[in-house]
Amino acid sequence: MIGERLIMVIEGREARGQNLKELIEFMDAPRVRIAAPDNWLKRLGDCRLAAIFLGDDLEPDVIDGLITDVGEIDPNTPIVMVSADGVGH
């Protein structure tokens, strides 16, 4: 659906991304989709970003690039860093 709000989980480890996706969905969030750093825009499609969750396993230059890309789409999109120890660095 065009314009549908979507939360994107960008995580290098698929199992961890799936766990986080399930947790977010459990909180009755809008649609959640998992993507790797190199295909998240394709996976976003025509949806609007509600938020981005980034795994801490991503390289700093990849994180910088993702933040720049998200800012170009919508600078008001919340970006949450997720660590193995918990959420919210």
N, C-alpha and C positions, 0 to 999 in steps of 0.2 A: 504494500500500500504506500503510495507516494506521500511523503510528509509525516509518516508514522514516526513517533518518538522511539528511540532505541538506545539501550545502554550497551556499550561495546567493552568487552573484556579482552585486553591485549596481553597475552601471556605466552611465553616461550615454551612452557611445559603444559601439554594438553590436559593431563589429569588434574593439575592444579587449577587450570582455567575452567574446567568443567565443574570442579567443586565450588569455585567462587560464583560461577553462573547459577548453580543450584541455590546457593545461599541468597543471592540477590533476588531470584525468582520467588523464593520462599517469603521474602518480605513484600510480596505483591507489587513488585516493580513493573514498569513497562517492559516490553520485549527486551531480552538480553541475547546477545550474540557473541561468540568467541571468535577471535581472529589472531593470526600471527602478525608481527609488525609489518611484514611485507605484503599483506593482502587485506588489511583492515578497510581501506577505502573501497575496494571491490565488494567486500562483505557488507559494508554500510549501504551500498546501493543508493536508492532514492530516499532512504529514511533520514530523519533528523536526529542528531546526537542529543540524547538526554544527559549522558555522562560517559566518561571514559575511566576505566580501571586499568592501571598499568602494573604488571608484575615486576618485582625487584630483580628478576633475573635478566632483564634487558640491559644492554650496554648503555652507558651514559650518552653516547652520541646518537643512539637509536631513540632514547627517551627525548633528547633535545629535538630531534627531527619530528617525532610524533607530536610534541607540544607545539612546535611551529605549525605543523599541518592542521592540528585541531584549531589553533588560533586563527588560521586563515579561513576556516569554515565558519566558526563562531567563537569569538574570543571569550564569551561568557559560559562556555561549556565547562562544567566541573570536571577536574581531573584528579583522580584518587590514586595514590601510590600504595600498592599492597605489598607487604613483606611476609616472609614465612612466619614471622613472629606476631603478625597482626596487621590491621588496616590502619592507614593514616600516618605515614611518615611526613 
